[in-house]
Amino acid sequence: MRVVLAEDLFLLRDGLVRLLQAYDFEIAAAVETGPELARALAELEPDVAVVDVRLPPTHTDEGLQCALEARRRKPGLPVLVLSQHVEQLYARELLADGSGGVGYLLKDRVFDADQFVDAVRRVAAGGTAMDPQVIHQLLTRRAADDQPLARLTPRETEVLELMAQGRTNAAIADRLVVTERAIAKHTANIFAKLGLEVSDDDNRRVLAVLAYLDHGR
């Protein structure tokens, strides 16, 4: 699996390169600026891009904007964005086209190698990998003035957060130490309360929930 990596801090960039190589990823390019990232994405067509939100020369959201432009040229290009802090606007921009293959993780997650690598693989496969703190903030922001979300039970809200991270029913059941059948029941209740079509397609159902939480009905 070919990866384009963009991170301006040398030590972190080098560490990510070594980590991904240890898990048999091929590093097609490891760059440190927005213009370098734009060229690498256009010329190399990687299987997945791992991108720091803030890159030189602006140190604002140049990394994110380069990734979004690459996805406009090649719809569905898998992109995993890394950020120092939760920025809901960045999450909204990533989710806007609803085509999947997106992730948003806080940089702290990188220190859990298995979790980080799982997120990269999930995004590369067209799924989602949203940081739990991002999902929690989206849920909290919408629950206050959104009646359907307010109707969810605490357990259903917990299941929804895990679904939105990209976890399957089996993974959620394992995390909550319940049966997969119980999670399927919670999932059906969640979709019914949110007015969303029930689907066995994990990626499509998560994208639908994320789109609902982020953009409204």
C-alpha positions, 0 to 999 in steps of 0.5 A: 500500500503506497502512502504519501505523508505530509508533516512539517516536523522532521522528528514526527515525519521520520517517526511516521515513516519508520512506523508505517514501513514497519507495518509493510506500507510503502512510502511513496513520498514524505514531504513537509510543505503544502506545495510539495504535498500538492505535487506528490498527490497529483503525480504519485496517485497514492493509495492513501494520504496521511496529512498534517492539517497545518503545513508551510508556508501558511501554517494554517490549513494548507495540508487539509486544503491540498488534500481536499483539492486532490479529492476533487481531482480524484473523487474518493482519494483516501485521506487521513488528516492529523491535527493537534486539536479538534477543529470541527470545521476541518471535520465538516470539510472532510465529510462534505462530499460523503464519498468515504475514505476519510479520517480525522485523528488527533496526533496523540493517537499516533503513539498507539501504533496499532490504533493508528495503523488500523485507521490508515488501513480503514481509510485506505479501504474506503472507510472512516476513522474519526477521532472519538473526541471529534465525534463526541463534540459533534454529538454534543453540539447537535444534541442540545437543539436536535430532538431526534438525537435527544431521544437516544438512550445513553447506550444508544449514544455510546453505540453511535459514537463507536459507529461513527468512528468506523467500527463494525457491529462486531467491534462495538460488541467486543468493546462494550462486552455485549453480544453482536445481536444486542448491538444490531438491536441498538443500531436499528433503534438508532437509525429509526430515531434518526430517520435513517435507512437501516443498512448492513453496509458499515461504511455507508451507514457511518457516512450517513450518520456522520452526514446527519450529525454534521449537516442536519436533515 
